[in-house]
Amino acid sequence: MKIVVIGGTGLIGAKTGAILRQAGHEVIAASPKNGINTITGEGLNEAMVGAQVAIDLANSPSFEDKAVLKFFETSGRNLVAAESAVGVRHHVALSIVGTDRTSENGYFRAKVAQEKLIAASGIPYTIIRATQFMEFLGAIAASSADGNVVRVAPGLFQPIAADDVAGIVADVALAPPRNGIVEIAGPERAPFNEIIARYLKAVGDPREVVRDPGALYWGGRVEEQSLVPLGQARLGRIGFDEWFRRSRAAA
């Protein structure tokens, strides 16, 4: 089966593509560096010819509110148009748990717009909402730094390893379309501040993590359960300790 992976050279895309190739499928790793651009449309129609499945893992280069919204709307429209033209049977998109519960966050609002566009496209689809990746814990800590302390919003956190995300994305892509949403998360749930503190301790960072109700998460306020699945979710298998061991070994 031919599968086009938009964002196929990124963190999740490269891992997902490798899994699908190992299973014997033809995978097109679509990205601007490979001459396939969902914003300009360059190479997109040609890449879609003969594809049964399209996986959208594209990410905006800018997180500014207007720019990220324009990116996902433009990319989404171009992508579904190219898919419709060749009869793609399954559109899979990666989104974020809590997008519809964190309206102050411009990136989350843009993902909601992307989800609505997909649902209205007429193409059979599955939207995968994932919790934050473990690979981004360092960036979260950096964005929350305030001198010698790291201020973290209250609430629960359930990060998932990129390897687990890729495996689930590949599974979903090969399954029948849900025409709905699947939520995925890591196997361990704990207060946000405890997970960030655990990460900093593991990397030898001595800064104190402070649980601060006023702290923002990528520009938006979060509540107790804003960032975790509220109902049934598919859980990854890789916990923090195993992920950290693997990441150190690969460094």
N, C-alpha and C positions, 0 to 999 in steps of 0.2 A: 504494500500500500504506500502511496505517496503522501507524505506529510510535510507541510510547510510550517516551519517554526519561526515566527516573527520575533526578533530579538534572539536569534539562534546562536549568537556568539557571546551572549551575556552569561552571568552566573548560573541562572536556572536553565537558560536555553541550551548552553553547551552540554550540561549534564543530561538534560532531557533528550537531546538529540543522540547522545551516545547510547542511552538505554534503548531508544527506538531502533537505532541502526543495529545494535547487537541482536535485536529481535527479528531482524531481517527486513526492515522497512526502508524505503527510500526517503531520506530526510533532506530537505532543503533548509540550510541555515540562513535565513533571510535577515540581512542587516545592511545599513548604508555602506559599510566597508566592503560588502559583497555585491554591491550594485543593486540592492533591492531596498527601496525607500518608501515607507508607507505615508510619509508626509508629502513628498513630491509625486509619488506614484511611479517613480523610475523602477523599471524591471518587475513591478508587482504583478501585472496581468500575465506576463510570461511565466513567472515563477508558479502561478496558480494553475496553470494548464495541467490537467490530469490529476490534480490533488483531490483526495477524498476528505482530508482533515486539515484544518488550519489551527495552529496554537498561537495565541497572541500573548507574548511575554514582553512586548515593547514597553519602554519606560521613557518618560520625558527627561530631556537633558537639563531642564529648568524646573524648579519647584515653586516658582513665583505663581501666584494664584491664576492670573489671566493666561500666562504662558502654558501652564500645565493643562488647563482646561482646553485651550486651543489645540494642544498636542493630541490629547486623547480623542477629542471630537473629530479632528481632521484625519488622524490615523485610522480611527474606527470607521469613519464613513468610506474612506478609500479602500479599506480592507474588505468590508462587507460587500462593496460594489464589485470588487475583483472576485470574491468568492461566489457571488450570485451569478456572475457571468459564466462561470465554468461548472456550477452545480456542486460546490463543496457540501459535503453531507454532515459535517460536524465542526462547529466553531467552538474552540476551547479558549477561555480567557482567564488569566490569573489576576485576581483582585485581592482585597484586604478585608479581614474580619473587622467589623465595626465601622465600615465606610458610611453606613446609613445612620450611625449613632454619634458621629463626631463632626457635626456640620461646621464647626469653626475652622476646621482644617481644610485649606484650599485643595490640597492633593486628594484628600478623601472625597471632597465634592466632585472633583474631576473624575474619580473612579466610579462614582455613582452615575454620572452622565454617560460614561463608557458602558456601564452595565445596562442602562436603559436603552441605549442605541443598539446593543447586541440583542436584547430581548425583543425589540421592535423590528428587527431586520428580516424576519421570516426564515432565517437559516436555523436549522436545529443546533442547539448550543448547550454548553455546560459552563457555568461560571464557578471557578474555584476561588473561594475566599480563604486566604492564609493569614495566620498570625505573623508577627514580625520574625524575620530570619535571625538565627543565632549569629550569623556572620555580620550583622549590623549592630551587635551589642556595643562594640567599641565606639562606633559613630554616635550611638545614642548617648553614651557616657560623655563623649566629647561635646555634644550639643547641649548637654545639661550641666556642664562645668561652671562653677561660680567660685573662682579662686581655688582654694584648697579643698573645696567640697563639691560634691556632685548632687544637685537637687533633682529629685525624681518625683513625678506625680504619683499620688496614691492609686490604689487599685491593683487588680490582678493582671498577671502577665504570663504568657504561655508560648514562648518562642519555639520555632521549629527549625531544624537543620535543613540547609539547602539540598542536601542529598535526599532527604525525605520528601521535600517539595517536588523535586524532579521525578522521583519514583511515582508519586501519586499523580502528577500531571501526565506522565506517560500512560499510566493505567487508565485514567479518565479518557484520554484521547483515543484509546483503543476500545473503549466501552461504548454502548449506545448513548446518544445524547440524553441528558436529563431534562432539558428545557427548563432549567432551574439552577439553584445554587447548591454547591457542596462546600462545607466549611472544613478546614484542616488546621491542626495545631500540634504543638510539641507534646510529648508525653508527661511533662512536668508543669504544674501550675503553682505559682507562688506570688506573693506581693512583688510588685515592680521593683521596689528598692532592694529587696533581698536578692533578686536575680542579678541586678546591676552590681551590687556589692560582691556577689559571688564571682562575677566575671573579673572585676578589678582585682580581687584577691588572687585569682588564678594567674593573672598576667603580672602580678607583683606591683600593682599600683596602690600606693598607700593612702590615697584620698578617701575621705569619709563620704559615705552616701547618706543623704538626708531625705527623709520622706516629707515632701513639701506639697501640701494641697494646692498651692498657688503656682506650682511649676507647670509649664506647658510641654506638650508632646508634639514636636514639629509644628508649633504655632497654635495648637488647639488644646482646650481643656479636656480632660478625660475623667470619667467617673469610675466607680468600683469595677464595673464589668464592661467598660467601653471597648477593651482590646482583647477580649476572650470570647469564644463561642458561647452563646446563650443556650443552645439546644444540642442536638446530636452533632458530633463532629468526628471526622476520621483522624486518628492520632498517628503521628510519626513514631518511629521506634528508637530514634537516637536521642538520648538524654544529654544534659549539659556536659557531664564528665566525659562521655564517649565522644561527643562532638569536639570538645576541647583537645582531647588526646589526638584525634585525627587531624585537627587543624594544626597542631604543633608538629606532628609527624610530616605533614605536607609542606610546612614552611621551609 
